[in-house]
Amino acid sequence: MSQTLKPILFSVLIATVCLTYAAKASPVEHPNVIFIICDDLNDYVEGFGGHPQTKTPNMARLAEQGVRFTQAHCNAPICGPSRASLFTGIYPHNSGCYGFTKWDTYEVLKHSRTLQEHFEANGYFTLGTGKLMHHRVVQRGWQQYGHPADYGPFVVAGDGKAAHPDVPAPYRNIGAVDGSFGPFVNLDDRKTESGLPMSWLNGGWGARAKALRVDSADDRDQTPDELNGDWAVEQLRTLAKNAHGKPFFMGIGFIRPHTPLIVPARFFDMFPLDSIKLPTIRPHDIDDTHVRSIRGIPNGAEPGSTRAEDMGLRLYSNLVASYSSREEALRRFIQAYLASVASVDEQIGRILDVVDQSGLKEDTIIILTSDHGWGMGEKDYLYKNSLWQESTQVPLIVRLPDDTSANTQCDRPVSLIDLYPTLVDLCHMKGTTMKGRKGHPLDGYSFKSLLMDPVKGKWSGPDEALTALYKWRMDYHPAQESYSLRSKDWRYIRYENGKEELYHTSNDPHEWNNLDERVEHADRLIHFRKRLLDRIPQPGTIPPQPKWKPKGSSNPNSRAEAWKSQYFSSHPAADANKDGKLTWSELKAYREVIDPSSKR
């Protein structure tokens, strides 16, 4: 080689290396975003310290390529208000949305951009499928939508939906949603006690209701989550060709592991019943808590023995009463939950495959999370909507296009409220998220720096994740609601009646020992009490509440009718004849089934 050619080749080599480094070091200005949210998914995900037998290889694969947040928390531990807060970036105490009233009837939220609207305003193509926000499926901001939210498959017997035939009473009497779990199998030889044949139905109402066929394990209709997985894969293959000429924001909402826990039998086969390990539960752990003081359950009373609005205690007591022992009851439920999580993991794997094989990986952010957690019998509680770790914690994984901080872990408490500002930061979005003076700015903080350096990254947000408890009300007064603060080492709970709980979570991760009456922690209680009261509105401050005009009511101003309408919005199974209207007799009969003490 000539001496003249060598310097030229060397220069070309250096330039190539520099360009390659620059390309990797310079992130895409407007990356694509795939936002995956599961319903009721707790920490039963590999790498999050939940159940030791969980099988989520695809979620684990995503975590190995991204950042895993081990102390991410929801802002309301139940579907409706959690999703309203997440997708608008506004806390319940600033919007008034603590419950199941349709999110876009709240004045503050109506005048604030949803996350998808903000992406659209910044030139993104927005598309979604499944359960993203609660109640409304095709909301503002989605330019294309796949499948509506569908909680099926449901068992149908006669004219109504029923629990899975494998579930005994009294748990099955809770209903086709929360009282049902089991494999999605052929039911041709199954009948009710009264001799009615059983079959399958999807989760649609009215014209959307459709029979589902199961001839065999390999010859059947698809579940709603499988349909959403198919839709996402098909759309991603099209998007990989950049057909729209712009970046995209895709939301994918999977229903499982929300009840009914019904998935194909092969997922149940992955978790043999006799091998299921139970969570570590301390006997009488509920006794030093104060949750009974706000749930209408006298201290010392057995859960379910008195009329109570607390679904978690009711589900737990009815489940245990349905089997020969507490251990068998929990094994059966946990088997169905693990099977449901595994079924969702399979769909997530399909999405990762098409992203990684199509070239989208280099300019696409993937986020995986849940709307809240779920308790598995801890503190005699089998549900969401508590202020303890099992309900407030959510899995959160973020994978960036350039593998920044791949396979790393962040233990700093963050919450779902921080996702919106983080995406604004990562995607360089401009403009206000308010639609005028009646709107509200984003409440959260960007954790972009924690994605760059999960340990030493700068965090400008609060030291504690804030969670508000849902309780059935017509009007919500932020200063009079129940809240939890979760810091790195502590959890503080303050209930609506002023009673408090304090847990040293770094030493007591199960939150077994409530320290609220320990003299040595009096100053710490004062500290957390002040931290909470500094963050929520002062007494007398009430965000504008929706004006209730119940559909079909002869007296639109009746608060009783409004209460019934609100009850129906979160208990659709109470509509016994499935005509889309809830009568008082139907409500009374439904409550007597799910809570026998209400007969008194």
N, C-alpha and C positions, 0 to 999 in steps of 0.2 A: 504494500500500500504506500502511495506517495506521501511525503511529508506534508504536502499541501492539503491532501484530502483528510488527514487525521484531525486537524483542528476543526474542520467543517463538520465531520461526523460527531466529534465530541460536543460541539455547540448544539447540533440537532438533538443529541441525547439529553443534554442538560435542559434544553427547551421543552422536550417531551415530558421529562420528569416534573418540571415546574408546572406545566399545563395540567398534568394529571393530578398533582397535589392541589393546584388551585381549584380544579373542578370538584375535588372531594372536599376541600376546605370551605368552598363557597356554597352554602345551602341554597336550595331552590327558593326563589323569592315567594312564589305562591304555590306551595305544594298541594297536592291532592290530599284529602282527608277521608279515611274510612272510620266511621264511628260505630262501634258494635256495643250494644247494651243488652244484657240479659236481665231477666225479671226474677227477683227474689234470690239472687245468687250470693251466698255468703262466702266464707274463706275456704270452702271445700274445693280448692284449686291447687294443683301442685305448686309448691314454692311459697304458699301463703300460711302454712302452719295449721291448716284446718284438719280435715279427716285424713288419716294416714293411708286409707285405701282408695282415695279418689283417683280416677284415671282421666287426666286431662293432658295428654301429650301435646296437643296442638296449642293450648294456652301456654303450656310450659315452653314450647318452641318459640312462641311470640315473646315470652319473657326473656328467653336467652338472647334475643336480638334487641331487647329494649330495656326499659327501666321499670322495675316492679316497685310500686308504692305499697308498703305493708301497713301503713296507718292512714289509709284514705277512708273518709267517712261521708255518709249522706247528710243532707241538711233537714230531711224529714224521713223517718223510717217507714214510710208507706208509699205506695206507687204514685198516686195522683200528685200530691204536693211536692214529692221528691223530683219528679220529672218536670213539673212546672218551674221549680227553682233551678234545676240543671240547665234547661233549654232557654231560660230567660236571664240567668245569671243574677237573680234577685232573691234574697232571703225571704222566707215566709213572713217574718216580722215586718218587712217593708212592703210586701204585696198584700198581706192579709190572707194568702192562700195556704192554709194549714190542712185543708180537708179535700173532699171529693167534688166540690162545686166545680163546674167546668172552668178550666184555667183562664179562658179568654173572656169570661164575664167579670173578671176583676179589673177595675179601672187602671191600676198601675201596670198590670201585665198587658192589657189591651193596647196601651200606649207605649210599649217597649218592644223592641225587635227581638224576636226569637233568634237563636243561634243560626238556624237555617236562613232566616230572612237577612241576617247580616252578611252571611256568605253570598247570598244572591245579590245583595246591594254592592258587593265588592267584585262582581263579575264572575262568580263561580256558577257552575251548573250544579243544581241541587236535586238530589233524588233520594228517596227513602222507601222503606218497606217494613211491615210488621208493626210492633208496638213501640212507638217512640215517645210521643207525648200521650197523656191519658185522655180518655173520652173521645176526642176528635182524632181521626186518622189522617185525612188529607188536610193538614193545616197550612196556614199561610207560609210561604217561603219554599215549599217543595214544588219544583217545576215538573217533577215526574214521581209518581208513587206506584209501588208494586201492589202488595197485598195488605188488606186491612188487618188490624189486630184480631187475632182469633185464638181463644183460649182452649180450643179443642185439641184432641178428640174428646167428645163427651159420649157417655153411654146414654141411650134413650130407651125408655120402656113405656109402652102405651103412648100417651100424649105428652109426656114430660121427660126431662132429663133426670138421670139418676146417678148414684154413685156406682163405681166399678163393682161388679158382683163379688169380687174377692174380698171386699172390705165389709167386715161385720158391723152390726149395731153395737153401741149407739153412735159410733163415729160416722157411719154411712148416713145417718139421719141428718148430719150437718148439711149435706147437700152435694150436688154434682160438681161443685167447684172445690171447696175446701175440704169436703169429706170424702174425697175420691183419689185413689191411686192404684196403679196396676198396669199390666202389660197390654199393649194394643194388639189384641189377638181376635181370632174368629169367635163370634158369640152365638153361632147357630144353635148350639146345644144348651145355651144358658137361658134361664127364665127367672122372673121374680118369684117371690113367695106366693103371689096370687096367680101365678101362671102366665104372666105377660111375657112375650118374647122380647129379647134385647137386641139392639143393634147400635151402630155408631153414627154420630152426627158431628159436623164441624161446629165451630163456636159462633157462627153467624146467627143473627136474629131476623125474623121475618123472611123476606125474599132471599136473604143471603144464606139461610140455613140450608145445608146440603147433606145428604146421606153419604157416609164414608163406607167404602167396601173393603173388607178384609177376608179374602178367601184363604190365604195362607201367609206365612211370613214373607214369602217372596212375591206374592201376588196380592197387592193391596193398594189402596189410595195412599197418597202421601200425607204426612202430618203437616200442620201449618209451618213449623220450623223448617221442614224439608223444602217446602214451597218457597219460603223466604231465602233459603240457601241457594236453590236453583236460580231464583230471580237475581240474586246478588252476583252469582258467577256469570250468568249471561250478560248482565249489564257491564261487569268489569271487563269482560272480553271485548265488548264494544268500545268501552272507554279507553282501553289500551291502544286503540287505533286513533285516538284523539278526534273522534268524529265531531265533537262539538267545538273543537278549537279553543277550549278554555279549561282551566283546572276544575275539579269537581269536589263536592262534599256529599258523601254518601252515608246515610244513616241506616243501620240494620238493627231491627229490634226483635230479638228472639224471646219467645214466651217462657220456655222452660228455664229454670226449674220452678216456675209458678205452678200452683195447683190448678187443675187436677194433674197429678204426677203420672201421666199416661204417655208412655213411649214404647216403641217396638220391643218385643220380648228379648231380643238378643242383647239389649243393654242391661236388662235385669239379670241375664245369665252371666254377665261380667262380674256380678257381686253375689255369690252364693249366700243365702240367708244366714246359714249357721256360722259363716265366717265374719259377719259384720261386727266390727268393733264399735262399742258405744262411747260417746263422749264422756269425759270425766265430769260427773255431776255430784255436787256436794249435797247430801240429804238436808232438807229444810233450809236450803240456801236462801229462799225467799223471805225467811222470817226476819232478817235484819234489814230488809228493804222497806221502803214506804210506798210502794206502788199500790198496795191495797187501800191506802188512804185516799186515793183519787179515783179508784175503780169501783167503789161501792161494795168492797169485799171486807168484812170485819176482820181485824187481826185475829189469827187463831182459827179462822174458818177454813174448811177444806175448799180448794179451788173448785168452782162449779156448784157448790152447795147453796149459794145464794144468787139472786139475780145480779148479774154483772155484765158490763159492756165489754169486758176484756176478752177479746177473741183468743189470745194466746193461752190463757189459763183454761178457757173452755175447751180448746182443741186438745191440749195436753191431757186434761182429766178424762175427756171422752175417748181419746186414743187408748189410754191405759186401761180404761174400763172395758174396752172391746176385745182384749186379748188375755191370755192366761197370766201374763206378768208384764211389768213395766219394761223389762228387758226385751221380751218378744215384740211388744208394741213399737218400741223405738227402732228395733232392728228392721221391722217391716217398713216403717216409714223412711228410715235412712237409706235402705236399699233402693226404694223408689226415687228418693232424692238424688242419690249417686248415679242411678241409671239415667235420670233426666239431665244431670250435668254432663254425663258422658255423651248423651245424644247431641247436645248443643256443641260440645267440643268437636265432634265430627264435622258439623257444619262450618265451624270456625276454621278447621283445617282445610276445607275445600276453598274457602276464601283466601287463606294464606297461599295455597298452592297456585291459584290463578294469578295472584298479585306477583309472586316471586318468579313465575314462569313466563309472564307476559311483558316484563320490562317495567311494570309500574312501580316496583320496589324502590327504584332510584329516586323517585320524586313523590312518594306517598307516605303520609303519616298514618299509622294505625293505632286506634285507641280502643281498649276493651275495658268495660266496667259493668256495674250493676246499679240498680236504683236504690238498693238497700240490702241488708243481710237477712238472716233468718235464724231463729233460735231452735235448738234441737232437744229441748227438755231441760236446759239449764234454768234454774230458778222456777221449775215447774211450768215452763213457758215453751210453747210450740207455735211460733209465729214470728212476724215482724213487729213493728210498732212498739218497741220498747226503747229505753234510753241506755241500755247496756251494750256491751261490745258486740254481742252476736247480731244485733239488729242494725247498729249504726255503721259497722265496718263494711266496706265494699272492696272487692278486688279492683285494682287499677293497674293497667299495663299500658305504656306508651312506647311505640317503636318509631324512631325517626328514620328518614330515608338514608342517611349516611352512617347508620349503625353507631351514632354517638352514644357513648356510655352503654354499649351493649352488655347484657347480662349483669346489670348492676341493680342495687337495691337502695331505696330511699325510705328511711324510717321516720322522717319528719311528718307530723300530722298535717294533712291537707284535706280538702273536701270537694265534693262535686261542684260546688259554687265556683271553684277555681278553674274549671275546665274551659269555660267560655273565654275569660281573659287570656288564658294560656294559648288558646287557638288564635285569638286576635293577634297575639304576639308572634306566634310561630308562622302565621300565614300573612303577616304584614297587612292586616286589614285596617282600613281607614274609616273615619266618620263616626258619628255618634250612634249609640244603640238606643237612644230615646226617640220617640215620635212626637215630641212636644213636652210641655211643662208637666203634664200629668204622668209622664213616664218616670223611670228611675234609672240612674246609672248602674253599671255593673258593681256588684258588691264584692266579688272575689278578687283574687290576686293571681298574676301569672306565675307559674312555677317553671318557666322556661329555663331559668338558671339551674334548677335542680335536675333538669334533664341533661344539662351539659356536665354537671358535677353533682351527683346525688348526695355526696357527703359534705362538701364544702361550698356548694352553690349558695348564692345569696338569696335569702327569702325575706321579702318585705311584708308578708302577711302576718296575721296574728299567730301566737304560739299555740292556740287551741282551736280545734275544729268544733264548730257550733252545730248542734242538732236540736230541732224543735219537735215535740211530740204531737201527733194528731190525736184529737179527742172530739167526739161528736158534739158539734155546736152549731147554732144558727149564726152567731156572730163571734168573731175572734178578737180578743183584746191582747195584744202582744205582751204587755207587762204582766198578764195574768195566765200565761201559758206555762208549760213545763219544758225545760231545756236541759241539755247536757253540754259540757265542755270537755273535750278530750285533748290533753296535752301529751307530751312525749312520755311522761312518767305517771300521770294522774288522770282520773276521771272524776268530774264533779257533776252532780245532778241536783237541780232545784225544781221541785214540783210546784204546781199552780198554787198549792196551799202553803208554800214556804218551807216544807220539809225538804231535807237535803240528804244526799248520799255522797260519800267520798271514798275512792278506791286508789290505793297506791299500785298502779298497774304494772310498774316495772318489777315489783316484788310479788304482786298478786294478779297475774294476767287473767285469771278466771273471774276476777272481781267477786271474790267470796267474802271478803271482810270489809263491811261498811264501817268506816272510821269516823262517822259524823259526830259521835258522842265522846270520842277520845279527847281529853283535855289538851294533850300535847299537839293536837292538830287544829286547835281553835283558830290560830292565826292563819293557817292555810285555808280554812273555810272562809274566813273573812276576805282573804286575797281572791279566791275564786268567785266568791259572791260579788265582789266589786267588779271583777273582770267581766262577769256576765251582765250585770246591770249597766255597765258602761257601754255594752254593745247592743242592747235591745232598747226600744222606745220606753219613755217614761210613762207611768200610769196616766190614763186618760187619752193617750194617743192611739187612735184606731184608724188603720188604713180603710179607705172606702170599701164597703162590702157589697157584693152583688145584691140586687133587689130581687127577691123571690117572687116569681109568678108561676106557680106549679102548672104544668101542662094538664089540661083536662079538668082543672079544679073549678067548681062552681063558685068558689070564693077565693080569688087570686091573692087576697091579702091575709088569708088565714095562715098563721104561723104553724098550726098543726098540720095543715096540708103541705106547707113548705117543708116541714120536718120529714113528713112521709116521702115527699119527692126526693129529698136529699138522701134519705135512707135507701130508697130504691136505686139511686145512682151507684151505690157501692154494694148493693145486695140484689142484683138482677134476678137471682134464683128465687126470690120471694114471690115473683109473678107466677103463680101456680098454673094459670091457664095460658101463659105465654101470649097474651094479647097486647103486650106493651104498656099496660096500665097496672098500677098496684092499688088494690082496694085495701081498706082497713082490715077486713076479715082475712085477706091473704097475708097481710103483714103480721097480724096476730097469730095466725096458724104457723107461719114461718118461724116466728120468735119462739113459739112453744116447742118447736122441733129442735132448734139450735140451742135453746136454753130452757129446759123443762121447768125451771123454777119460776119462769115468767107467767105460768098459769095461775100462780097464787095471787 
